[in-house]
Amino acid sequence: MKRILLLSFMAVLLSTACKRTTIIPDDELALIFRDAFLTNAYLENKHIKEDSLNLYAPLFDRYGYTTEDVQLTIGNFSKRKSARLGDVVEQAIKLLEEEGLRYDHQVMILDTIRDVAIRRSKQVVYQDSLIRVQSLKDTTLLEIAIPAEIGEYEIDFYCNVDSLDKNKRLQRRMWVQRKNGSIASLQYHTLSRTREEHVVRTIKTDSLSDTLRLKLIAFPESPKRPRVTVRDLKITFTPTERQAIEELYHEQLNLRIFAEEFIHALHAKDSIQ
């Protein structure tokens, strides 16, 4: 595809009359071909049809040449015994491939910064190693309310309903209370009595969210004496990617932004200064 676009570009040039002006060095001609390919690729991606050489005039001008200079240089290759236009085309393709690798590497660096920012911005907002519920008044320990910020909450805990618990159809409920009083992102599940459950749930919040609410155990309207244990409860909050990166930026504002310690997996020469 690269070769086709470059050759089509040269065909347009050679289809017009040329006059003797300036011969462009091969290295600079390869750069011009590279930029012409990028221009053609953009037009093709946007489904723009453009046949006029006026499209390339600003490109040539950037290198200090005219359309006639490029036409003359291409036409002159047939007179040069030791030079092949194909070599210049191959050089242009090589430049494109090298540029693509550089962009890929920059994307990798940015992805690394993003991952580091998100990892650093995570915070545990609620934690309890052990909750034992053995009376009706203890059931309030299983109700948790956390002011909601924009991002994502991960709820992680272990739950065990003892065989001595006589309550039927116990459920677990989690939801977001919105600022207008409505409910969003409701999750509920009937608890198992046969084994300890490891529960991991994720709830996303937005600008309309007010409170994250959890009922680790929701008892029936006429509850009987409970026998429930919840252990290793941890609620972790992660802000949005944009907010995480902004926080990392402000944290590093007076230092070297995104220094090697934050992208230590990369070579020092690739770190962003």
Backbone as CSV, one residue per row, in Angstrom:
resi,resn,N_x,N_y,N_z,CA_x,CA_y,CA_z,C_x,C_y,C_z
1,MET,0.832,-1.207,0.000,0.000,0.000,0.000,0.863,1.252,0.000
2,LYS,1.968,1.238,0.790,2.860,2.399,0.815,3.415,2.674,-0.585
3,ARG,3.881,1.587,-1.243,4.465,1.762,-2.571,3.435,2.281,-3.572
4,ILE,2.225,1.763,-3.504,1.183,2.181,-4.443,0.898,3.668,-4.304
5,LEU,0.782,4.137,-3.041,0.478,5.549,-2.814,1.633,6.435,-3.265
6,LEU,2.868,5.997,-2.993,4.007,6.804,-3.422,4.129,6.846,-4.944
7,LEU,3.933,5.709,-5.587,4.038,5.670,-7.045,2.923,6.456,-7.708
8,SER,1.732,6.428,-7.110,0.633,7.221,-7.669,0.927,8.703,-7.547
9,PHE,1.590,9.072,-6.455,1.995,10.464,-6.275,2.978,10.883,-7.364
10,MET,3.950,10.005,-7.667,4.934,10.340,-8.703,4.295,10.369,-10.077
11,ALA,3.294,9.514,-10.305,2.615,9.518,-11.601,1.929,10.844,-11.846
12,VAL,1.356,11.411,-10.790,0.717,12.726,-10.920,1.747,13.777,-11.292
13,LEU,2.921,13.696,-10.675,3.977,14.660,-10.982,4.429,14.555,-12.430
14,LEU,4.668,13.327,-12.883,5.205,13.131,-14.224,4.189,13.386,-15.315
15,SER,2.918,13.452,-14.933,1.877,13.684,-15.937,1.814,15.141,-16.371
16,THR,2.546,16.010,-15.690,2.547,17.429,-16.044,3.869,17.786,-16.711
17,ALA,3.864,18.856,-17.419,5.089,19.292,-18.112,6.103,19.785,-17.108
18,CYS,7.365,19.522,-17.388,8.393,19.978,-16.472,9.363,20.903,-17.188
19,LYS,10.010,21.756,-16.396,11.029,22.626,-16.964,12.270,22.526,-16.092
20,ARG,13.409,22.784,-16.669,14.670,22.575,-15.966,14.826,23.620,-14.865
21,THR,14.916,23.128,-13.632,15.120,24.034,-12.500,16.195,23.443,-11.582
22,THR,15.821,22.913,-10.420,16.784,22.434,-9.430,16.663,20.927,-9.228
23,ILE,17.790,20.243,-9.160,17.815,18.817,-8.861,17.860,18.639,-7.334
24,ILE,16.951,17.878,-6.797,16.840,17.680,-5.349,17.709,16.490,-4.935
25,PRO,18.525,16.627,-3.903,19.321,15.494,-3.408,18.414,14.324,-3.010
26,ASP,18.957,13.113,-3.154,18.161,11.913,-2.900,17.582,11.874,-1.488
27,ASP,18.385,12.252,-0.473,17.912,12.190,0.912,16.711,13.108,1.136
28,GLU,16.770,14.303,0.557,15.651,15.233,0.715,14.437,14.770,-0.090
29,LEU,14.700,14.160,-1.243,13.593,13.652,-2.049,12.858,12.535,-1.303
30,ALA,13.609,11.707,-0.583,12.984,10.646,0.214,12.089,11.241,1.300
31,LEU,12.529,12.345,1.912,11.708,13.015,2.922,10.425,13.563,2.298
32,ILE,10.546,14.106,1.097,9.369,14.637,0.398,8.391,13.505,0.079
33,PHE,8.929,12.370,-0.392,8.073,11.220,-0.679,7.370,10.737,0.588
34,ARG,8.117,10.742,1.702,7.505,10.320,2.968,6.314,11.206,3.325
35,ASP,6.513,12.520,3.229,5.437,13.451,3.566,4.278,13.337,2.582
36,ALA,4.603,13.069,1.307,3.545,12.896,0.311,2.706,11.663,0.626
37,PHE,3.372,10.604,1.069,2.634,9.399,1.461,1.675,9.699,2.607
38,LEU,2.170,10.424,3.614,1.321,10.760,4.757,0.124,11.602,4.312
39,THR,0.368,12.526,3.384,-0.721,13.347,2.847,-1.745,12.480,2.129
40,ASN,-1.263,11.580,1.272,-2.172,10.690,0.543,-2.963,9.790,1.492
41,ALA,-2.265,9.284,2.509,-2.929,8.402,3.466,-4.031,9.139,4.205
42,TYR,-3.756,10.399,4.549,-4.772,11.203,5.230,-5.988,11.401,4.334
43,LEU,-5.755,11.761,3.084,-6.861,11.987,2.154,-7.665,10.702,1.951
44,GLU,-6.946,9.579,1.869,-7.638,8.308,1.668,-8.483,7.961,2.887
45,ASN,-7.940,8.216,4.074,-8.667,7.912,5.304,-9.915,8.776,5.436
46,LYS,-9.824,10.030,4.975,-10.955,10.957,5.065,-11.861,10.902,3.838
47,HIS,-11.510,10.008,2.898,-12.293,9.846,1.661,-12.380,11.154,0.877
48,ILE,-11.236,11.848,0.817,-11.162,13.109,0.080,-10.502,12.836,-1.259
49,LYS,-11.112,13.274,-2.339,-10.529,13.126,-3.669,-9.855,14.435,-4.055
50,GLU,-8.582,14.342,-4.371,-7.817,15.538,-4.705,-6.760,15.156,-5.736
51,ASP,-6.891,15.663,-6.950,-5.975,15.316,-8.027,-5.001,16.444,-8.366
52,SER,-5.203,17.602,-7.799,-4.397,18.764,-8.178,-3.036,18.744,-7.505
53,LEU,-2.017,19.140,-8.238,-0.689,19.270,-7.659,-0.608,20.420,-6.662
54,ASN,-1.595,21.304,-6.672,-1.613,22.393,-5.701,-1.643,21.848,-4.271
55,LEU,-2.138,20.633,-4.156,-2.191,19.999,-2.840,-0.790,19.822,-2.269
56,TYR,0.205,19.527,-3.142,1.541,19.219,-2.680,2.458,20.436,-2.664
57,ALA,2.027,21.540,-3.246,2.888,22.726,-3.327,3.379,23.182,-1.947
58,PRO,2.503,23.260,-0.931,2.997,23.663,0.399,4.004,22.664,0.969
59,LEU,3.819,21.393,0.642,4.739,20.354,1.104,6.121,20.587,0.510
60,PHE,6.171,20.828,-0.805,7.451,21.075,-1.467,8.090,22.358,-0.924
61,ASP,7.265,23.364,-0.724,7.763,24.661,-0.270,8.424,24.550,1.096
62,ARG,7.917,23.635,1.924,8.493,23.453,3.254,9.960,23.037,3.170
63,TYR,10.298,22.331,2.103,11.692,21.915,1.897,12.461,22.879,0.996
64,GLY,11.809,23.943,0.561,12.475,24.943,-0.267,12.481,24.622,-1.744
65,TYR,11.526,23.795,-2.205,11.477,23.408,-3.609,10.090,23.695,-4.184
66,THR,10.034,23.658,-5.519,8.765,23.862,-6.229,8.322,22.544,-6.848
67,THR,7.101,22.543,-7.364,6.602,21.360,-8.063,7.490,21.022,-9.243
68,GLU,7.958,22.046,-9.949,8.821,21.828,-11.115,10.148,21.179,-10.699
69,ASP,10.662,21.560,-9.528,11.904,20.946,-9.044,11.725,19.441,-8.843
70,VAL,10.605,19.065,-8.252,10.353,17.649,-7.988,10.164,16.900,-9.307
71,GLN,9.426,17.516,-10.230,9.218,16.878,-11.534,10.543,16.656,-12.251
72,LEU,11.405,17.665,-12.251,12.693,17.567,-12.919,13.560,16.480,-12.289
73,THR,13.562,16.449,-10.955,14.397,15.480,-10.254,13.982,14.052,-10.573
74,ILE,12.673,13.791,-10.587,12.190,12.450,-10.908,12.531,12.087,-12.350
75,GLY,12.316,13.029,-13.263,12.626,12.772,-14.657,14.106,12.571,-14.912
76,ASN,14.934,13.152,-14.070,16.379,13.088,-14.257,16.967,11.729,-13.885
77,PHE,16.214,10.897,-13.160,16.752,9.609,-12.728,17.098,8.713,-13.910
78,SER,16.379,8.850,-15.025,16.655,8.013,-16.197,18.014,8.326,-16.807
79,LYS,18.592,9.487,-16.462,19.882,9.895,-17.011,21.043,9.560,-16.073
80,ARG,20.723,9.098,-14.876,21.757,8.807,-13.889,22.009,7.302,-13.842
81,LYS,23.168,6.878,-14.299,23.463,5.456,-14.411,23.574,4.776,-13.048
82,SER,24.081,5.499,-12.065,24.335,4.883,-10.756,23.190,5.091,-9.765
83,ALA,22.076,5.674,-10.203,20.973,5.974,-9.277,19.689,5.320,-9.748
84,ARG,18.881,4.884,-8.795,17.581,4.289,-9.096,16.515,4.994,-8.277
85,LEU,15.442,5.385,-8.927,14.345,6.031,-8.211,13.759,5.088,-7.164
86,GLY,13.803,3.789,-7.485,13.288,2.815,-6.525,14.017,2.853,-5.200
87,ASP,15.321,3.176,-5.234,16.085,3.269,-3.985,15.564,4.405,-3.107
88,VAL,15.200,5.518,-3.754,14.667,6.656,-3.004,13.296,6.299,-2.415
89,VAL,12.501,5.585,-3.213,11.189,5.143,-2.719,11.363,4.228,-1.505
90,GLU,12.319,3.287,-1.593,12.578,2.384,-0.469,13.036,3.157,0.760
91,GLN,13.847,4.196,0.545,14.290,5.027,1.658,13.113,5.750,2.298
92,ALA,12.180,6.235,1.474,10.987,6.902,2.008,10.157,5.935,2.845
93,ILE,10.026,4.703,2.350,9.271,3.683,3.090,9.957,3.367,4.414
94,LYS,11.290,3.288,4.389,12.046,3.042,5.616,11.823,4.163,6.621
95,LEU,11.827,5.405,6.138,11.565,6.550,7.023,10.178,6.463,7.651
96,LEU,9.196,6.053,6.845,7.834,5.900,7.357,7.768,4.829,8.433
97,GLU,8.453,3.714,8.185,8.429,2.620,9.153,9.122,3.021,10.452
98,GLU,10.242,3.747,10.347,10.944,4.223,11.542,10.086,5.207,12.320
99,GLU,9.392,6.069,11.597,8.520,7.037,12.255,7.376,6.321,12.965
100,GLY,6.845,5.272,12.302,5.786,4.490,12.935,6.249,3.845,14.220
101,LEU,7.507,3.339,14.234,8.045,2.735,15.448,8.196,3.761,16.556
102,ARG,8.603,4.984,16.178,8.732,6.040,17.190,7.383,6.365,17.804
103,TYR,6.350,6.447,16.944,5.013,6.722,17.472,4.545,5.583,18.372
104,ASP,4.824,4.341,17.946,4.445,3.199,18.774,5.113,3.262,20.132
105,HIS,6.394,3.678,20.132,7.131,3.755,21.392,6.578,4.857,22.281
106,GLN,6.239,6.003,21.673,5.654,7.084,22.455,4.317,6.665,23.047
107,VAL,3.533,5.912,22.269,2.261,5.406,22.792,2.526,4.485,23.973
108,MET,3.578,3.644,23.865,3.924,2.752,24.962,4.284,3.546,26.215
109,ILE,5.056,4.628,26.032,5.428,5.469,27.176,4.183,6.081,27.806
110,LEU,3.298,6.616,26.953,2.080,7.230,27.474,1.210,6.199,28.187
111,ASP,1.144,4.976,27.634,0.387,3.908,28.288,0.999,3.581,29.642
112,THR,2.329,3.596,29.716,3.002,3.317,30.980,2.693,4.403,31.996
113,ILE,2.749,5.655,31.561,2.413,6.773,32.450,0.981,6.647,32.933
114,ARG,0.073,6.297,32.018,-1.326,6.127,32.390,-1.473,5.043,33.447
115,ASP,-0.815,3.903,33.233,-0.925,2.794,34.175,-0.345,3.159,35.535
116,VAL,0.800,3.852,35.524,1.422,4.278,36.781,0.517,5.265,37.503
117,ALA,-0.045,6.215,36.754,-0.924,7.225,37.367,-2.138,6.569,38.027
118,ILE,-2.745,5.624,37.326,-3.922,4.948,37.875,-3.542,4.136,39.098
119,ARG,-2.419,3.439,39.018,-1.988,2.614,40.152,-1.711,3.468,41.386
120,ARG,-1.051,4.615,41.173,-0.723,5.489,42.301,-1.958,6.173,42.884
121,SER,-2.976,6.379,42.055,-4.153,7.117,42.520,-5.162,6.228,43.247
122,LYS,-4.999,4.919,43.149,-5.908,4.024,43.859,-5.762,4.226,45.363
123,GLN,-6.875,4.186,46.066,-6.807,4.318,47.517,-7.906,3.506,48.183
124,VAL,-7.562,2.912,49.311,-8.538,2.172,50.096,-9.338,3.181,50.919
125,VAL,-10.641,3.236,50.686,-11.479,4.231,51.365,-12.261,3.634,52.529
126,TYR,-12.284,2.310,52.613,-12.973,1.659,53.735,-12.362,0.281,53.928
127,GLN,-12.156,-0.085,55.206,-11.539,-1.377,55.481,-11.965,-1.878,56.859
128,ASP,-12.219,-3.171,56.935,-12.583,-3.799,58.211,-12.160,-5.260,58.131
129,SER,-11.331,-5.673,59.073,-10.786,-7.034,59.014,-11.799,-8.088,59.449
130,LEU,-12.718,-7.728,60.352,-13.663,-8.741,60.845,-14.950,-8.100,61.352
131,ILE,-16.081,-8.581,60.855,-17.399,-8.155,61.325,-18.179,-9.415,61.711
132,ARG,-18.522,-9.514,62.985,-19.329,-10.650,63.444,-20.729,-10.143,63.781
133,VAL,-21.730,-10.783,63.216,-23.122,-10.395,63.453,-23.823,-11.558,64.149
134,GLN,-24.118,-11.353,65.448,-24.725,-12.422,66.240,-26.001,-11.974,66.949
135,SER,-26.381,-10.731,66.696,-27.630,-10.206,67.255,-28.236,-9.240,66.249
136,LEU,-29.509,-8.910,66.435,-30.179,-8.026,65.489,-29.561,-6.627,65.478
137,LYS,-29.077,-6.173,66.618,-28.476,-4.838,66.648,-27.135,-4.811,65.895
138,ASP,-26.514,-5.975,65.777,-25.250,-6.034,65.038,-25.436,-5.849,63.530
139,THR,-26.657,-6.024,63.051,-26.879,-5.961,61.596,-26.558,-4.585,61.015
140,THR,-26.564,-3.545,61.849,-26.221,-2.203,61.364,-24.760,-2.128,60.924
141,LEU,-23.922,-3.032,61.418,-22.520,-3.056,61.030,-22.350,-3.445,59.566
142,LEU,-23.392,-4.059,59.008,-23.320,-4.530,57.629,-23.814,-3.494,56.623
143,GLU,-24.233,-2.320,57.126,-24.698,-1.250,56.248,-23.633,-0.155,56.171
144,ILE,-23.165,0.116,54.971,-22.047,1.045,54.778,-22.445,2.110,53.759
145,ALA,-22.117,3.356,54.063,-22.382,4.465,53.147,-21.104,5.280,52.984
146,ILE,-20.701,5.513,51.738,-19.477,6.245,51.442,-19.795,7.362,50.454
147,PRO,-19.429,8.613,50.739,-19.623,9.693,49.754,-18.947,9.331,48.440
148,ALA,-19.682,9.436,47.353,-19.188,8.954,46.058,-18.441,10.041,45.292
149,GLU,-17.288,9.677,44.767,-16.551,10.518,43.835,-16.650,9.885,42.444
150,ILE,-16.256,10.636,41.437,-16.336,10.123,40.064,-15.207,9.123,39.824
151,GLY,-15.569,7.925,39.437,-14.559,6.908,39.191,-15.128,5.515,39.317
152,GLU,-14.401,4.665,40.034,-14.801,3.262,40.143,-14.464,2.747,41.539
153,TYR,-15.397,1.996,42.122,-15.201,1.400,43.431,-15.160,-0.117,43.301
154,GLU,-14.159,-0.718,43.921,-14.082,-2.179,43.972,-14.344,-2.619,45.399
155,ILE,-15.332,-3.492,45.576,-15.690,-4.021,46.887,-15.219,-5.459,46.960
156,ASP,-14.422,-5.766,47.976,-13.793,-7.090,48.087,-13.929,-7.564,49.538
157,PHE,-14.522,-8.742,49.744,-14.630,-9.291,51.102,-14.992,-10.781,51.058
158,TYR,-14.893,-11.418,52.209,-15.314,-12.809,52.383,-16.525,-12.829,53.300
159,CYS,-17.490,-13.678,52.983,-18.731,-13.719,53.754,-19.117,-15.167,54.042
160,ASN,-19.527,-15.406,55.274,-19.960,-16.742,55.656,-21.245,-16.658,56.483
161,VAL,-22.290,-17.360,56.040,-23.546,-17.465,56.786,-23.522,-18.794,57.534
162,ASP,-23.508,-18.724,58.847,-23.414,-19.933,59.661,-24.686,-20.764,59.547
163,SER,-24.542,-22.057,59.723,-25.706,-22.954,59.653,-26.716,-22.672,60.754
164,LEU,-26.287,-21.982,61.833,-27.206,-21.642,62.921,-28.108,-20.452,62.582
165,ASP,-27.759,-19.733,61.524,-28.598,-18.610,61.092,-29.888,-19.158,60.485
166,LYS,-31.041,-18.727,61.011,-32.341,-19.261,60.575,-33.075,-18.354,59.590
167,ASN,-32.442,-17.275,59.183,-33.083,-16.374,58.238,-33.095,-16.981,56.840
168,LYS,-34.185,-16.768,56.116,-34.348,-17.320,54.781,-34.032,-16.263,53.709
169,ARG,-33.492,-16.713,52.607,-33.257,-15.887,51.427,-32.518,-14.581,51.760
170,LEU,-31.405,-14.749,52.423,-30.563,-13.579,52.680,-29.969,-13.068,51.369
171,GLN,-29.890,-11.754,51.249,-29.363,-11.150,50.027,-28.241,-10.156,50.347
172,ARG,-27.481,-9.868,49.329,-26.466,-8.828,49.390,-26.879,-7.754,48.392
173,ARG,-26.816,-6.480,48.782,-27.234,-5.398,47.906,-26.202,-4.278,47.908
174,MET,-25.924,-3.759,46.717,-25.002,-2.635,46.547,-25.583,-1.713,45.493
175,TRP,-25.496,-0.408,45.720,-26.036,0.532,44.746,-25.444,1.930,44.944
176,VAL,-25.759,2.796,43.993,-25.347,4.203,44.056,-26.589,5.053,44.266
177,GLN,-26.549,5.867,45.308,-27.618,6.830,45.553,-27.277,8.104,44.805
178,ARG,-28.156,8.525,43.905,-27.886,9.735,43.126,-28.288,10.982,43.904
179,LYS,-27.823,12.120,43.406,-28.090,13.384,44.101,-29.566,13.736,44.104
180,ASN,-30.311,13.245,43.137,-31.750,13.513,43.095,-32.571,12.489,43.881
181,GLY,-31.868,11.584,44.578,-32.547,10.583,45.392,-32.812,9.260,44.702
182,SER,-32.601,9.186,43.414,-32.841,7.936,42.690,-31.693,6.955,42.915
183,ILE,-31.913,5.725,42.465,-30.942,4.649,42.648,-30.372,4.239,41.297
184,ALA,-29.066,3.973,41.269,-28.408,3.528,40.040,-27.431,2.397,40.369
185,SER,-27.100,1.612,39.366,-26.094,0.543,39.478,-26.418,-0.446,40.602
186,LEU,-27.673,-0.788,40.739,-28.084,-1.726,41.783,-27.583,-3.134,41.475
187,GLN,-26.938,-3.744,42.454,-26.514,-5.139,42.354,-27.042,-5.893,43.564
188,TYR,-27.616,-7.054,43.323,-28.059,-7.877,44.449,-27.849,-9.339,44.123
189,HIS,-27.684,-10.126,45.187,-27.377,-11.533,45.004,-27.818,-12.304,46.238
190,THR,-28.377,-13.480,46.047,-28.776,-14.343,47.157,-27.547,-15.049,47.709
191,LEU,-27.412,-15.028,49.029,-26.218,-15.578,49.657,-26.251,-17.101,49.712
192,SER,-25.078,-17.669,49.641,-24.933,-19.118,49.763,-24.759,-19.504,51.230
193,ARG,-25.301,-20.640,51.616,-25.151,-21.140,52.983,-24.196,-22.333,53.042
194,THR,-23.715,-22.754,51.933,-22.930,-23.989,51.901,-21.435,-23.752,52.104
195,ARG,-20.977,-22.554,51.872,-19.541,-22.296,51.948,-19.284,-20.803,52.118
196,GLU,-18.061,-20.480,52.496,-17.657,-19.084,52.565,-17.501,-18.549,51.147
197,GLU,-18.043,-17.364,50.910,-17.971,-16.749,49.591,-16.917,-15.640,49.558
198,HIS,-16.168,-15.617,48.469,-15.275,-14.488,48.228,-15.987,-13.575,47.229
199,VAL,-16.317,-12.385,47.667,-17.114,-11.465,46.859,-16.219,-10.339,46.344
200,VAL,-16.229,-10.139,45.024,-15.528,-9.010,44.409,-16.497,-8.359,43.438
201,ARG,-16.837,-7.115,43.684,-17.780,-6.395,42.841,-17.220,-5.012,42.507
202,THR,-17.600,-4.513,41.339,-17.159,-3.187,40.892,-18.372,-2.334,40.571
203,ILE,-18.351,-1.092,41.041,-19.431,-0.147,40.761,-18.819,1.166,40.277
204,LYS,-19.283,1.649,39.132,-18.806,2.905,38.580,-19.711,4.051,39.012
205,THR,-19.106,5.200,39.219,-19.850,6.387,39.638,-19.554,7.534,38.684
206,ASP,-20.486,8.486,38.628,-20.318,9.638,37.747,-20.644,10.920,38.495
207,SER,-20.777,12.013,37.762,-21.001,13.322,38.384,-22.360,13.427,39.077
208,LEU,-23.293,12.535,38.740,-24.616,12.550,39.366,-24.668,11.711,40.640
209,SER,-23.609,10.963,40.907,-23.588,10.066,42.066,-23.357,10.855,43.348
210,ASP,-24.038,10.430,44.405,-23.908,11.093,45.699,-23.280,10.180,46.748
211,THR,-23.788,8.945,46.855,-23.333,8.032,47.901,-23.286,6.600,47.390
212,LEU,-22.220,5.912,47.733,-22.150,4.468,47.495,-22.710,3.771,48.727
213,ARG,-23.728,2.934,48.533,-24.373,2.256,49.658,-24.271,0.740,49.509
214,LEU,-23.954,0.109,50.634,-23.827,-1.350,50.655,-24.622,-1.929,51.817
215,LYS,-25.330,-3.004,51.539,-25.881,-3.875,52.568,-25.246,-5.234,52.336
216,LEU,-24.181,-5.490,53.097,-23.460,-6.734,52.895,-24.361,-7.938,53.136
217,ILE,-25.305,-7.769,54.046,-26.375,-8.747,54.244,-27.678,-7.972,54.378
218,ALA,-28.664,-8.291,53.550,-29.994,-7.671,53.661,-30.937,-8.721,54.242
219,PHE,-31.411,-8.457,55.448,-32.272,-9.408,56.137,-33.738,-9.192,55.765
220,PRO,-34.583,-10.195,55.960,-36.013,-10.041,55.670,-36.671,-9.046,56.628
221,GLU,-37.922,-8.696,56.344,-38.621,-7.699,57.159,-38.766,-8.143,58.615
222,SER,-38.926,-9.410,58.866,-39.024,-9.938,60.235,-37.839,-10.868,60.477
223,PRO,-36.663,-10.290,60.714,-35.464,-11.113,60.817,-35.424,-11.940,62.102
224,LYS,-34.762,-13.064,62.011,-34.486,-13.886,63.186,-33.033,-13.650,63.589
225,ARG,-32.671,-14.266,64.699,-31.317,-14.031,65.205,-30.282,-14.479,64.176
226,PRO,-29.356,-13.569,63.783,-28.408,-13.889,62.705,-27.125,-14.544,63.231
227,ARG,-26.448,-15.207,62.304,-25.111,-15.757,62.567,-24.290,-15.584,61.280
228,VAL,-23.663,-14.429,61.154,-22.956,-14.085,59.920,-21.575,-13.528,60.259
229,THR,-20.603,-13.870,59.419,-19.246,-13.329,59.574,-18.778,-12.746,58.245
230,VAL,-18.275,-11.520,58.295,-17.650,-10.871,57.133,-16.216,-10.543,57.517
231,ARG,-15.279,-10.941,56.678,-13.867,-10.667,56.986,-13.143,-10.071,55.782
232,ASP,-12.048,-9.398,56.100,-11.170,-8.802,55.081,-11.942,-7.916,54.103
233,LEU,-12.817,-7.087,54.656,-13.565,-6.151,53.813,-12.661,-4.999,53.405
234,LYS,-12.632,-4.731,52.105,-11.832,-3.613,51.594,-12.554,-2.975,50.417
235,ILE,-12.706,-1.656,50.479,-13.317,-0.914,49.368,-12.251,0.024,48.817
236,THR,-11.937,-0.152,47.537,-10.869,0.613,46.890,-11.470,1.524,45.833
237,PHE,-11.053,2.780,45.865,-11.537,3.759,44.889,-10.443,4.077,43.885
238,THR,-10.823,4.125,42.603,-9.917,4.524,41.524,-10.575,5.647,40.738
239,PRO,-9.955,6.817,40.663,-10.546,7.917,39.880,-10.454,7.618,38.391
240,THR,-11.026,8.495,37.574,-10.954,8.327,36.132,-9.505,8.455,35.671
241,GLU,-9.224,7.939,34.490,-7.869,8.010,33.933,-7.388,9.460,33.841
242,ARG,-8.261,10.334,33.380,-7.875,11.747,33.230,-7.525,12.361,34.576
243,GLN,-8.343,12.092,35.584,-8.085,12.654,36.909,-6.806,12.089,37.501
244,ALA,-6.554,10.797,37.272,-5.348,10.165,37.800,-4.094,10.800,37.209
245,ILE,-4.107,11.050,35.897,-2.949,11.648,35.233,-2.754,13.085,35.693
246,GLU,-3.844,13.819,35.875,-3.742,15.200,36.361,-3.142,15.224,37.768
247,GLU,-3.551,14.288,38.609,-3.005,14.239,39.964,-1.515,13.940,39.943
248,LEU,-1.102,13.017,39.075,0.318,12.699,38.963,1.092,13.903,38.450
249,TYR,0.505,14.625,37.482,1.161,15.812,36.933,1.385,16.853,38.030
250,HIS,0.346,17.143,38.809,0.471,18.159,39.861,1.450,17.711,40.946
251,GLU,1.476,16.422,41.198,2.407,15.887,42.187,3.850,16.106,41.749
252,GLN,4.094,16.026,40.445,5.440,16.143,39.900,5.741,17.534,39.345
253,LEU,4.854,18.497,39.592,4.959,19.801,38.954,6.279,20.492,39.248
254,ASN,6.781,20.341,40.461,8.025,21.012,40.832,9.242,20.115,40.679
255,LEU,9.037,18.922,40.134,10.138,17.997,39.898,10.236,17.733,38.406
256,ARG,10.939,16.679,38.025,10.943,16.269,36.628,9.669,15.487,36.385
257,ILE,8.792,16.029,35.574,7.499,15.396,35.341,7.708,14.034,34.704
258,PHE,7.068,13.024,35.274,7.149,11.659,34.768,8.609,11.176,34.684
259,ALA,9.313,11.293,35.792,10.719,10.902,35.818,10.870,9.386,35.702
260,GLU,12.140,8.926,35.663,12.403,7.500,35.429,11.734,6.605,36.462
261,GLU,11.618,7.074,37.707,11.051,6.213,38.740,9.619,5.803,38.430
262,PHE,8.934,6.591,37.585,7.555,6.270,37.264,7.441,5.400,36.020
263,ILE,8.487,5.372,35.219,8.473,4.508,34.026,9.772,3.708,34.006
264,HIS,10.090,3.111,35.169,11.374,2.450,35.353,11.566,1.268,34.412
265,ALA,10.498,0.756,33.839,10.628,-0.376,32.935,11.246,0.036,31.604
266,LEU,11.287,1.333,31.333,11.849,1.828,30.081,13.269,2.305,30.298
267,HIS,14.020,2.470,29.230,15.368,3.006,29.332,15.316,4.470,29.753
268,ALA,16.332,4.894,30.473,16.350,6.275,30.962,16.279,7.283,29.832
269,LYS,16.843,6.956,28.704,16.840,7.898,27.581,15.437,8.130,27.043
270,ASP,14.519,7.239,27.341,13.148,7.365,26.810,12.232,8.072,27.790
271,SER,12.717,8.422,28.971,11.838,9.056,29.942,11.499,10.463,29.479
272,ILE,10.351,10.944,29.889,9.888,12.281,29.494,10.436,13.296,30.474
273,GLN,11.124,14.290,29.984,11.716,15.303,30.844,10.698,16.401,31.092
